[in-house]
Each structure stands twice: as C-alpha cells, then as structure tokens.
C-alpha cells in the first residue's frame, strides 16, 4: 500500500508517526510523512519520504502566542489560544493535507489533524485511521486529559469527554465546514468523531494498558497497542544511539543522577530553573543531568554536580543509569521513564501531560506537580516523596511489566495490514 502519515505538533507528536512509518516501510509499504517543517529531518534521517505540514511547531511554542497556549489553565482557554495560533495557517494546512493524501491507499492521522484528514479522505474516498497518544475518546475510567486530572466517578468521567467534545467542535466547526465546501462535499455539521464512529474508523491507542489498566470500555476499533518506541536500528539512522563520550564519562564518574528534562516545552526563565535545580541537588545530595530540549538553558553551567546537555534522545540507554526522572509528562517520555524501572516525577505543562502525571502517581511509581506550581520547596518535597523506598520498589515492578509490553508499532502495523491491505 501507499500510506500517508500526518502529524502536526512537537516531536512528541511526530516521533510515533516516524516509528510507525518506518515499521510499515520495512514491511514493503510505500510511506509518505507529513510533519511540522522543523521536524522534517526526523523523517528524512529515517529514510522516509517527508513533507512539511503546517507551521514550525518550535517557533509557535516559543512565541508569545504559543506561551499563552501553553499557559492556558483550562480546556476553554486552551482551545481559544490554540485556535488563535492556528488560524493563520488554516488554508496552508488544508492544501498540504490534500496534496500529501492524493494517490494514497490509506491515511493515518494524529489527533491535531484528524478533522482535516477526515474531510480529505472522504473526498478522495480513501480509508482513514487515527493515532491517539492518550485516551481522548469517551470512557468511564478516566476524565478527558484536557478537562481534569482528578479521580472522578465513571459518570463524571463521561461528562468531561462530552464537554470537551462540544468545546473542540465549536473551535473546529467553521474550519471543517470551509474545507468541506472547498472539497465539494455535502454540508454536514456532524462532529468529526461522530462521523468517524459511523464509518468505523480505527483509532489506534499508542500507549500501554500497563499505564491505563482501568480502561476497559473502548470498542475493538480503539485497540490499546502500546507506545510506538524507537528501536536500535532506527535510533542509529536518526543518529541518536550513542549518548556521547563526554556524557558517558560524566555518568560513570559519580552516583546515578536525577534527570531533568522538559522536551519540546520551552522554559520561560532558564536561569531561575537552573538555580532551582542546583539548589535541590545540594539539598538532596544528588547529581543532576539536565536535558535542555527546546529550552535555552545553556551548557556553560556544567560541572561535577550538574551537567546540562542540549538533548538526551536515547532514553533507553540513559534513564536506567539515573536515580529518578523529572520531566514534562509527554506520553513517550513517560513510557520510557517508567519502563526504565525508576521513579518518575511529572511536572506537567499542558495537553495530556497532567493525565500522565496522574497515571504515574496513581500507579505508585512517582508523583505529579504542575509546572506552574514549581518552587524550590514544592519540587524538593515531591522529589523526596518520589525517592522513597516503596516508590522505588513499585517502579521496578511496573517497569518490568511495561518493558514486556513493547512493540506497539508492530501491533499497529499488523492491524493495518489485516484491516486495509487488499
């Protein structure tokens, strides 16, 4: 088959599609990726045909508008700010989705582009499948990730999903109707998830049941497959298999450090964050490895106690050599830190970060602290809780179970071949 995979957003959105695209390519399928322009290099290094899709996600997240998007404290504010950021790119995104999808046999879309993908695949009469990195659809076990992170009764969980569905459709309806007119499709004000349910669209859940054990009411078209993880061969092609001699030497020169990293989430006050990390390492008597990611933390502060590196991309090799991990709560980073068998402290920024922070906390493998509430005192307190012996033991237990559940991309490819290959 010729398959288009579409992902708008940060590396956390792009990487699962690269992994799945590579798995499908190895099986003989012809794949084309659509990624944010700043992430095209991921697909190209993997050896996949890759096109730009939408805006530069790093520029957006670092812009004043993007900072407001990240800081939005509730679903309504989040959707308002996201809509304002994306409005300028709407026509461009419509054109790019249509161009990438022409001539393919199947389209696989991430959650931020599935509304457009549904319209385009309907017009082209091509099947659609979606990839979700958290339980975004209605269920009784967990609230919608952008509405609440609290434990709620089953009926209230369902209510949060219904409420977010209404808010999302209000933010997308005009754009969807515009695209449908452009594609000469019949006018239809039905929300996208409802249209997809009516056609039996597959929604592949790219996270593990080990992390979501209570999720039992999804239909068969929403299979929980496990995270889409980079294997060693793909890491080699991406140039990310080796932490580097300097980092290897630093790791070997002392006790296992605490890893701090916030991925694609920019830190607005890097000096203050580094001062906080340095103070905590002195309080707790630990070393710190800081992965700057998209934050401009700078490497000139590195010493025996605190080392700052641009990025730590091979989590599989670095996390098992750490004492605990502190990060923003992206679904892929959570899967890596929990699978490493060490405690995790999630400092959630936005989107599904808080959901995964709550899952880590409820599973007994760590704790959750919203990024906006970080102070030297709150961070030190949460770290002390996370380093307690029962949490360490539970982390090892759940880590073994999660490591045994690897292979989500292969399961997804098996399903795709059964469902769509003629």
Secondary structure as the mmCIF struct_conf table of DSSP 4:
data_model
#
loop_
_struct_conf.conf_type_id
_struct_conf.id
_struct_conf.beg_label_comp_id
_struct_conf.beg_label_asym_id
_struct_conf.beg_label_seq_id
_struct_conf.end_label_comp_id
_struct_conf.end_label_asym_id
_struct_conf.end_label_seq_id
STRN STRN1 UNK A 2 UNK A 6
BEND BEND1 UNK A 9 UNK A 10
HELX_RH_AL_P HELX_RH_AL_P1 UNK A 11 UNK A 26
TURN_TY1_P TURN_TY1_P1 UNK A 27 UNK A 28
STRN STRN2 UNK A 30 UNK A 35
HELX_RH_3T_P HELX_RH_3T_P1 UNK A 37 UNK A 39
HELX_RH_AL_P HELX_RH_AL_P2 UNK A 40 UNK A 45
TURN_TY1_P TURN_TY1_P2 UNK A 46 UNK A 47
STRN STRN3 UNK A 49 UNK A 52
BEND BEND2 UNK A 54 UNK A 55
HELX_RH_AL_P HELX_RH_AL_P3 UNK A 57 UNK A 62
BEND BEND3 UNK A 63 UNK A 63
HELX_RH_AL_P HELX_RH_AL_P4 UNK A 64 UNK A 71
BEND BEND4 UNK A 74 UNK A 74
HELX_RH_AL_P HELX_RH_AL_P5 UNK A 75 UNK A 87
TURN_TY1_P TURN_TY1_P3 UNK A 88 UNK A 89
HELX_RH_AL_P HELX_RH_AL_P6 UNK A 90 UNK A 101
TURN_TY1_P TURN_TY1_P4 UNK A 102 UNK A 103
BEND BEND5 UNK A 105 UNK A 105
STRN STRN4 UNK A 106 UNK A 110
HELX_RH_3T_P HELX_RH_3T_P2 UNK A 111 UNK A 113
HELX_RH_AL_P HELX_RH_AL_P7 UNK A 114 UNK A 124
TURN_TY1_P TURN_TY1_P5 UNK A 125 UNK A 125
STRN STRN5 UNK A 127 UNK A 132
BEND BEND6 UNK A 133 UNK A 134
BEND BEND7 UNK A 137 UNK A 137
BEND BEND8 UNK A 140 UNK A 142
TURN_TY1_P TURN_TY1_P6 UNK A 145 UNK A 147
BEND BEND9 UNK A 150 UNK A 150
HELX_RH_AL_P HELX_RH_AL_P8 UNK A 154 UNK A 182
TURN_TY1_P TURN_TY1_P7 UNK A 183 UNK A 184
HELX_LH_PP_P HELX_LH_PP_P1 UNK A 185 UNK A 187
HELX_RH_AL_P HELX_RH_AL_P9 UNK A 192 UNK A 199
TURN_TY1_P TURN_TY1_P8 UNK A 200 UNK A 200
STRN STRN6 UNK A 202 UNK A 205
BEND BEND10 UNK A 207 UNK A 207
TURN_TY1_P TURN_TY1_P9 UNK A 209 UNK A 211
TURN_TY1_P TURN_TY1_P10 UNK A 213 UNK A 214
TURN_TY1_P TURN_TY1_P11 UNK A 220 UNK A 221
BEND BEND11 UNK A 222 UNK A 222
STRN STRN7 UNK A 224 UNK A 224
HELX_RH_AL_P HELX_RH_AL_P10 UNK A 232 UNK A 238
TURN_TY1_P TURN_TY1_P12 UNK A 239 UNK A 239
BEND BEND12 UNK A 241 UNK A 241
HELX_RH_AL_P HELX_RH_AL_P11 UNK A 245 UNK A 252
TURN_TY1_P TURN_TY1_P13 UNK A 253 UNK A 253
BEND BEND13 UNK A 254 UNK A 255
HELX_LH_PP_P HELX_LH_PP_P2 UNK A 256 UNK A 257
STRN STRN8 UNK A 258 UNK A 261
TURN_TY1_P TURN_TY1_P14 UNK A 263 UNK A 264
BEND BEND14 UNK A 265 UNK A 265
BEND BEND15 UNK A 268 UNK A 268
HELX_RH_AL_P HELX_RH_AL_P12 UNK A 270 UNK A 284
TURN_TY1_P TURN_TY1_P15 UNK A 285 UNK A 285
STRN STRN9 UNK A 288 UNK A 291
TURN_TY1_P TURN_TY1_P16 UNK A 293 UNK A 294
BEND BEND16 UNK A 295 UNK A 295
BEND BEND17 UNK A 299 UNK A 299
TURN_TY1_P TURN_TY1_P17 UNK A 300 UNK A 301
BEND BEND18 UNK A 304 UNK A 305
STRN STRN10 UNK A 306 UNK A 309
BEND BEND19 UNK A 310 UNK A 310
HELX_RH_AL_P HELX_RH_AL_P13 UNK A 315 UNK A 318
HELX_RH_3T_P HELX_RH_3T_P3 UNK A 319 UNK A 321
BEND BEND20 UNK A 322 UNK A 323
STRN STRN11 UNK A 324 UNK A 327
HELX_RH_AL_P HELX_RH_AL_P14 UNK A 331 UNK A 339
TURN_TY1_P TURN_TY1_P18 UNK A 340 UNK A 341
BEND BEND21 UNK A 342 UNK A 342
STRN STRN12 UNK A 343 UNK A 346
BEND BEND22 UNK A 350 UNK A 350
TURN_TY1_P TURN_TY1_P19 UNK A 351 UNK A 352
HELX_RH_AL_P HELX_RH_AL_P15 UNK A 353 UNK A 362
TURN_TY1_P TURN_TY1_P20 UNK A 363 UNK A 364
BEND BEND23 UNK A 365 UNK A 365
STRN STRN13 UNK A 366 UNK A 368
HELX_RH_3T_P HELX_RH_3T_P4 UNK A 371 UNK A 373
HELX_RH_AL_P HELX_RH_AL_P16 UNK A 376 UNK A 386
TURN_TY1_P TURN_TY1_P21 UNK A 387 UNK A 387
BEND BEND24 UNK A 388 UNK A 388
HELX_RH_AL_P HELX_RH_AL_P17 UNK A 389 UNK A 403
TURN_TY1_P TURN_TY1_P22 UNK A 404 UNK A 405
HELX_RH_AL_P HELX_RH_AL_P18 UNK A 408 UNK A 420
#
